Amino acid sequence: MNEYNEQIADLINGYGYSSDKVLARYFSTTRKTIWAWSKDPDHNFPKPIKIGKNTTRWPNKDVKNYIANLPSSQTKETLAV
């Protein structure tokens, strides 16, 4: 299994943390959009946490819960549109 697949598996299972780059690839969008979602109070996307001086990540358990609580009319594929 390559590193990207491992990161996606961790995201799906709610283990560890993901970068904006991994989330952008998972949601088929841009890193800029991930940041916009996290700053938009109406979007309800999980907030990132700072885990180092220049390192910010999203807890995978929070992203997993976000996906699980999407309305039935939305899927991860329709978010990027």
PyMOL commands that set and color helices and strands:
alter all, ss='L'
color gray80, all
select helices_A, chain A and resi 3-13+20-26+31-39+60-68+76-79
alter helices_A, ss='H'
color red, helices_A
select strands_A, chain A and resi 17-18+49-52+55-59
alter strands_A, ss='S'
color yellow, strands_A
deselect
rebuild
show_as cartoon
